[in-house]
Amino acid sequence: MSKKRFIVGGLMIAVMVGILFIVFNDKENSWEISEKGEVAKRTELKIGYITDLHCYSKLNSDTNNWEVNWRCSQPMNNFTKMVNEEFQSDLVIEGGDLVDGRDDQEKALYPAVLKFFDEIKVPSYHILGNHETRGFLKSDWLEFTGYKKPYYYVDVREYRLIILDGNNKPADNDQSLATSPDLHYYPGHLDQEQRVWLEKTLQGSDDKTILVFVHQPPLERTLLKSFKELFVEGTELRKLFSQHGVKAVFSGHIEEMCYIEDGGVSYYVLEGVHKNNRQLLSEDDYKDKGVFHEITITENGEVIVKMFFKDKEDEKYNTLIVNSETAICNNQSIQSPEKYKALVSDQEFEDELEEELGGEE
């Protein structure tokens, strides 16, 4: 073979490899955590999880500086210490509603609160919550986080963690509108582009153990909430997750601890850091308990979710395993059982939803 033919042949092969790489390598919305040190020797997965911090700022009249409220900063500092010193986590996931979205300080506050995660020694990933979009646009959030899309996946060894964005409102002709300070919407909803991406990602995850994280729970109902307050296309999502063998789905949003198994998939709705659900009995509302979680997928595939909580004056954290025996959605821990035991009318649901959207929730 002549030298010229050899060079031409080599160039053709390089071009073909490049084309195949572009076609099959969908990495724009994904990360892969490299294996390092002792963590690489484990086959189990450990995740530090914290959600619904609802941080807000107050003006210090003495210093004239805006300061983050203690109900956000104190639990976040404790969570950081636990992750760095005790959890031995592979990564951390923040589940959304990092800020409360209550005033015009949010665009300055979010980047400041995001810096808390710089102190954590393992990679941290963030989920967009509905309260973020009450304070600023999705484009602002993408700029703050450096993400290209508000949905993506992370690969850790044999695990695939899919993060979704439920902050959309249904519109005409199967279209969706992104929620914003001018367009609030409490339930979750996936836009069409994201649903196509999700199906494609699930189809390409056959060799992975799949975990899904989304702020709004894609459930039919919990003890206190109906599907109208949870996720618009929750039924379709649960079928999709079951079809593709998703191991577990994790959410926050409603301040109601809940565990449900549906179609072979475990659904966990986990407590936020400090807000209470006024419909629950006081012993189960966990207000100001500084709540965060450790999620473990064991070597044999068991999911263990441990909740950490404590009163402000306590020195040590208490722990609770979140499962079918402890989750509120399977207990009678509500202030008005006669009101919530049975399904109420559609109009009552609409009235309650309207009241929640207009309040602090």
C-alpha positions in Angstrom: 0.0 0.0 0.0 1.4 3.4 -0.9 2.0 6.1 1.7 -0.7 8.3 0.2 -3.4 5.5 0.3 -2.4 4.7 3.9 -2.9 8.4 5.0 -6.2 8.6 3.1 -7.4 5.4 4.7 -6.4 6.6 8.1 -8.3 9.8 7.7 -11.5 8.0 6.6 -11.3 5.8 9.7 -10.9 8.8 11.9 -13.9 10.5 10.3 -16.1 7.4 10.7 -15.1 7.1 14.4 -15.8 10.8 14.9 -19.3 10.4 13.4 -20.1 7.4 15.5 -19.0 9.3 18.6 -21.3 12.2 17.8 -24.2 9.9 17.1 -24.0 7.7 20.1 -22.4 9.9 22.8 -25.2 11.8 24.4 -23.1 13.6 27.1 -24.5 17.1 27.0 -26.9 16.4 29.8 -24.8 13.9 31.8 -21.8 13.5 34.1 -19.8 10.5 35.1 -18.1 10.4 38.4 -14.6 8.9 38.2 -13.7 6.2 40.7 -11.2 7.4 43.3 -9.6 5.8 46.4 -11.7 3.6 48.8 -15.0 4.7 47.3 -14.1 2.9 44.0 -13.7 -0.4 45.9 -17.4 -0.4 47.1 -20.2 -1.7 45.0 -22.8 0.0 47.2 -23.9 3.5 46.5 -24.2 6.2 49.2 -25.9 9.6 48.6 -26.2 12.5 50.9 -29.7 14.1 50.3 -31.1 17.4 51.5 -34.2 19.1 50.2 -36.5 22.1 50.7 -34.1 24.3 52.7 -36.3 27.3 51.8 -33.5 29.7 52.5 -34.3 33.3 52.8 -32.3 36.4 53.8 -32.9 39.0 56.5 -31.4 42.5 56.7 -29.2 42.8 59.8 -30.1 46.3 61.2 -26.7 46.5 63.0 -24.4 45.7 60.1 -26.8 46.6 57.2 -25.9 43.3 55.6 -28.3 40.6 54.2 -27.8 37.4 56.1 -29.1 33.8 55.5 -31.7 32.6 58.0 -30.4 30.2 60.7 -33.1 27.6 59.7 -31.1 27.2 56.4 -27.5 27.8 57.4 -27.4 25.8 60.6 -28.8 22.5 59.1 -26.7 23.0 56.0 -23.5 23.3 58.1 -24.5 20.1 60.1 -25.3 18.3 56.8 -21.9 19.3 55.4 -20.1 18.0 58.5 -22.0 14.7 58.4 -21.3 14.1 54.7 -17.6 15.0 55.0 -16.9 13.1 58.3 -19.4 10.3 58.6 -21.5 9.4 55.6 -18.6 8.5 53.2 -21.0 9.5 50.4 -20.3 9.1 46.7 -22.1 12.3 46.0 -24.7 14.8 47.3 -28.1 15.7 45.8 -30.0 18.8 46.8 -33.7 18.2 46.0 -35.0 21.7 45.1 -36.5 24.7 46.9 -33.1 25.7 48.0 -34.5 29.2 48.4 -38.0 30.2 49.4 -38.6 32.7 46.5 -40.4 35.1 48.8 -38.8 38.4 47.9 -36.6 40.3 45.4 -33.4 39.1 47.0 -33.6 35.7 45.5 -31.2 36.3 42.5 -28.5 37.4 44.9 -29.3 34.8 47.5 -29.3 31.7 45.4 -25.6 31.9 44.3 -24.6 32.7 47.9 -26.5 29.7 49.3 -25.1 27.5 46.5 -21.6 28.2 47.8 -22.5 26.2 50.9 -22.0 23.1 48.8 -18.4 24.1 47.9 -17.5 22.9 51.4 -18.7 19.4 50.7 -15.8 17.1 49.6 -17.8 15.0 47.1 -19.6 16.2 44.0 -23.0 17.9 44.6 -25.9 18.0 42.1 -29.0 20.2 42.2 -32.7 19.9 41.3 -34.9 22.8 40.3 -37.8 23.3 42.7 -41.0 25.3 42.3 -39.8 28.0 44.8 -36.7 28.8 42.7 -38.9 29.7 39.8 -41.0 32.0 42.0 -37.8 34.1 42.5 -36.2 34.0 39.1 -36.2 32.4 35.6 -35.0 29.0 34.7 -32.3 30.6 32.5 -31.0 32.3 35.7 -30.9 28.9 37.5 -29.0 27.4 34.6 -26.5 30.3 34.8 -26.1 29.9 38.6 -25.5 26.1 38.4 -23.6 26.0 35.1 -26.0 23.3 33.8 -27.1 23.2 30.1 -30.5 21.8 30.9 -32.6 21.6 34.1 -32.7 17.8 33.6 -29.7 15.5 33.3 -28.2 12.2 34.5 -25.2 11.2 36.5 -23.4 7.9 36.2 -21.6 6.4 39.2 -20.2 3.0 38.4 -23.1 0.7 37.7 -25.7 3.3 38.8 -27.5 5.9 36.8 -29.1 8.9 38.6 -31.7 10.7 36.5 -32.6 14.2 37.6 -35.9 15.7 36.2 -37.4 19.2 36.1 -41.1 19.2 37.0 -41.5 23.0 36.9 -43.7 23.4 33.8 -47.4 24.2 33.3 -49.5 22.4 30.7 -50.7 24.5 27.8 -52.7 24.0 24.6 -51.7 21.5 21.9 -49.5 19.3 24.2 -47.3 22.3 24.8 -45.8 23.4 28.1 -44.9 26.7 29.7 -41.9 27.1 32.0 -43.0 28.3 35.5 -41.6 31.7 36.5 -42.2 34.6 38.9 -45.1 35.5 36.7 -46.4 31.9 36.3 -46.7 29.8 39.4 -47.8 26.1 39.2 -47.7 23.8 42.2 -48.0 20.2 40.6 -45.2 18.7 38.6 -45.2 18.4 34.8 -42.6 17.4 32.2 -42.4 19.4 28.9 -42.5 17.4 25.7 -38.7 17.7 24.9 -37.9 16.4 28.4 -40.2 13.4 28.1 -38.6 12.4 24.8 -35.2 12.8 26.5 -36.3 10.7 29.5 -37.6 7.8 27.4 -34.4 7.8 25.3 -32.3 7.9 28.5 -34.3 5.0 30.1 -34.0 2.9 27.0 -30.2 3.4 27.1 -29.9 2.4 30.7 -30.5 -1.4 30.6 -27.1 -2.1 32.1 -27.6 0.4 35.0 -29.4 0.5 38.3 -31.6 3.5 37.8 -32.6 6.0 40.5 -34.8 9.0 39.6 -34.9 12.3 41.5 -37.5 15.0 40.9 -38.8 17.7 43.2 -42.6 17.0 42.8 -43.7 13.4 43.7 -45.1 11.5 40.7 -47.7 9.7 42.8 -51.4 9.1 42.6 -52.0 10.5 46.1 -50.5 10.6 49.6 -52.4 10.8 52.8 -52.9 14.5 52.3 -52.4 15.2 48.6 -54.3 14.2 45.5 -52.8 13.7 42.0 -53.9 17.2 41.2 -51.3 18.5 43.7 -48.6 16.0 42.8 -47.8 15.4 39.1 -49.9 15.9 36.0 -48.8 12.8 34.1 -47.9 10.8 37.2 -49.7 7.7 36.0 -47.7 7.6 32.7 -44.4 8.2 34.5 -45.0 5.4 37.0 -45.8 3.0 34.1 -42.6 4.2 32.3 -40.5 3.8 35.4 -41.9 0.3 36.0 -41.4 -0.7 32.4 -37.7 0.2 32.5 -37.0 -1.3 36.0 -36.3 1.9 37.9 -35.1 1.0 41.4 -36.4 4.0 43.3 -37.8 7.6 42.9 -37.0 10.3 45.4 -38.9 13.6 45.9 -39.6 16.4 48.4 -41.9 19.3 47.9 -45.0 18.5 50.1 -43.4 18.3 53.6 -45.0 14.9 54.1 -42.9 11.8 54.6 -44.2 9.0 52.5 -43.2 5.6 51.1 -45.1 3.7 48.5 -44.3 0.8 46.2 -45.9 0.9 42.7 -45.1 -1.5 39.9 -42.0 -2.7 41.5 -40.6 0.8 42.0 -40.0 2.3 45.5 -41.2 5.9 45.8 -39.8 8.0 48.7 -41.2 11.5 49.5 -38.8 12.9 52.0 -39.1 15.6 54.6 -37.7 19.1 54.1 -35.2 20.7 56.4 -37.5 22.8 58.7 -40.9 23.7 57.4 -43.9 21.9 58.9 -47.1 20.6 57.3 -49.9 22.2 59.3 -52.3 19.3 58.5 -50.1 16.8 60.4 -50.0 16.1 64.1 -47.1 17.9 65.8 -45.1 14.8 66.5 -44.8 14.1 62.7 -44.4 17.6 61.2 -40.7 17.8 62.0 -40.7 21.6 62.1 -37.2 23.1 62.8 -35.7 19.6 63.1 -32.9 20.3 60.6 -33.8 17.2 58.6 -31.5 15.6 56.0 -31.0 12.1 54.7 -28.5 9.4 53.8 -29.6 7.1 50.9 -27.8 3.8 50.6 -28.2 1.2 47.8 -26.5 -1.9 49.3 -24.5 -4.6 47.5 -27.6 -6.8 47.2 -29.7 -3.9 45.8 -31.6 -3.0 49.0 -32.6 0.7 49.4 -32.1 2.1 52.8 -33.1 5.7 53.5 -32.1 7.1 56.9 -33.5 10.4 58.1 -31.5 12.6 60.5 -33.3 15.1 62.7 -32.9 16.9 66.0 -34.4 19.7 68.0 -32.4 22.9 68.0 -31.1 22.4 71.6 -30.1 18.7 71.0 -26.4 17.9 70.6 -26.9 14.7 68.6 -29.1 13.8 65.7 -31.9 11.2 66.0 -32.4 8.8 63.1 -35.3 7.2 61.5 -35.4 4.6 58.7 -38.0 5.7 56.1 -40.1 2.7 55.0 -43.7 1.4 54.9 -43.8 1.2 58.7 -42.6 4.7 59.5 -43.8 6.8 56.5 -46.7 9.1 57.3 -48.7 8.3 54.1 -49.5 4.9 55.5 -50.3 6.1 59.0 -53.2 8.1 60.5 -51.1 11.1 61.6 -53.3 14.0 60.6 -55.2 16.6 62.5 -58.6 15.9 60.8 -58.9 12.2 59.9 -62.5 12.5 59.0 -61.6 15.1 56.3 -58.8 13.2 54.6 -59.7 9.5 55.0 -61.9 9.5 52.0 -61.5 11.3 48.7 -63.1 14.7 48.8 -64.8 16.4 45.8 -62.9 17.9 42.9 -64.1 21.4 44.0 -62.7 20.9 47.5 -59.4 19.9 46.0 -59.4 23.0 43.8 -60.2 25.2 46.7 -57.5 23.8 48.9 -54.9 24.0 46.0 -55.8 27.7 45.4 -55.4 28.4 49.1 -52.0 26.7 49.2 -50.8 28.6 46.2 -51.8 31.9 47.8 -50.1 31.0 51.1 -46.6 30.3 52.3 -46.6 26.8 50.9 
